[in-house]
């Protein structure tokens, strides 16, 4: 099998890559029948020379390769017909802005595999950048806090080499923080990535009830699971799976944390039917204390009411006036400072690429050589022979423009 690492062509540029030079070498040693070509790129976090130095083929012609691996959406005019592609297509949720991309994939008889739907036999995602979104998001949250209150000016994550440097930077500013309380929602990869940063800088973790009821003489944080900040309407306590299966039976109970928290980091998954974590009306309450939000999840006009638009790596922070419900200067004393960058892993391309590549090598590449024994490829295949696969046939009306 011939595999190609393609050049990222989407703007703004993304420096991430599926496999580092070392990862390619390891794969070639593990799978003797595998060939890998690297499409030349002047933006990739690992240079062409870094791949060449490992004896890998770097070229501008990948037309003879069978499987093409990328990160972001491939521009329509760059798609090569009759190939198999892996990348984040952002189509499986019927995103309108990529409808034409999926149409082109079908027209060009491309076998499309989306990274976002690669799962194990229990339907759990196995390949993702979520951890790195959490790492960068938490760091950016502290940078936002420092800028809002003129306490410190952290170096931007995109100018840092790796996670270790980010943690060193946070350790240097920890003693400049007042005795703030930080609420972190979620228990998955994103939230746990954020937790790595809080633990790495030496911040004290406390239980949710203690967070609400205790005064501390140092900065603290608490990590909240879904039943910490949601409560059944009938006041019964069942378990988290009841929430996942019946989210409409729940109301948010987040205000008990919002009354005492100074900063909020959102690392949760928000499912259809789930109650908003806090609403615009909640934010108007005199009891609402949060003034800095690092919204890693970045659902616009959704569960985190102050997230009214995504921000960018170049301009990551905006202010939200809770009374006027509009954007203002984030340094306004009454404004919530919002960090809502929607492509956070791009700021840590080296670490993110290595981590992602390790997951892809473990969970996907073997499927090409074992007859897809665990159904990894079958579950992730969105198109084949110019048609949607059965698993993704629900996209037919989306492709046709009927919804």
Buried (B, 14 or more C-beta within 10 A) or exposed (E): BBBBBBBBBBEEEBBBBBBBBEBBBBBBEEBEEBBBBBBBBEBBBBBBEBBEEBEBEBBEEBEEBBBBBBBBBBEBEEBBEEBBBBBBBBBBEBEEEBBBBBBBBBEBBBBBBBBBBBBEEEEEBBBBBBBBBBBBBBBBBBBBBBBBBEBBEBEBBBEBEBBEBBBEBBEEBEEEBEEBBBBBBBBBBBBBBBBBBBBBBEBEBBEBEEBBEEEEEEBBBBBBBBBBBBBBEEEEEEEEEBBEEEBEBBEBBBBBBBBBBBBBBBBBBBEEEBBBBBBBEBBEBEEBBBBBBBBBBBBEEBBBBBBBBBBEBEEBBBBBBBEEBEBBEBEEEEBBBBBBBBBBBBBBBBBBBBBBBBBBBEBBBBBBBEEBEBEBBEBBBBBBEEEBBEBBEEBEEBBEEEE
